[in-house]
């Protein structure tokens, strides 16, 4: 007999390392060789910034969802990137973020401040803004899932995955 999870279109989500403030940083991910995400503007409720930091080089990018450059990201990390690092540590834990970015502080236990200090000491330069569009698109895609009513029926857009077994447990 199959479990409810096997019959459900709902995927179990790994809980964050610690609770996050979704209003400030609604989307954060470690993907594509970058720490990247969406950060709310502190001055305009309708504006968000797409920020990213590359693994190893720590090259950074920050721009609005309309591809306007962040005024604070000239010559170093802006407040949006710092907020992204802080929230990523809450989401994934400091060890995982430091390991992913290759920014493990030499003074012991990693923390958001230690990771940021390690990256800043490397004197990174700005990266191109080519990551902004795909990151913002993924964020909007995740928001669309929040509007769906909970169901145990398959989601039409996910039906291209081949079935691995039938509901009775037999191979498909």
CORKANOR-V379415 format. One record per helix or strand of 2 or more residues. SS is the DSSP state (~ for helix, > for strand). FROM is the first residue (numbers start at 1). TO is the last residue. If there is no record, write none. Layout:
# CORKANOR-V379415
ss=SS from=FROM to=TO
ss=SS from=FROM to=TO
This chain:
# CORKANOR-V379415
ss=~ from=4 to=7
ss=> from=27 to=31
ss=> from=34 to=40
ss=> from=48 to=54
ss=> from=60 to=64
ss=~ from=79 to=92
ss=~ from=94 to=101
ss=~ from=112 to=121
ss=~ from=131 to=146
ss=~ from=156 to=158
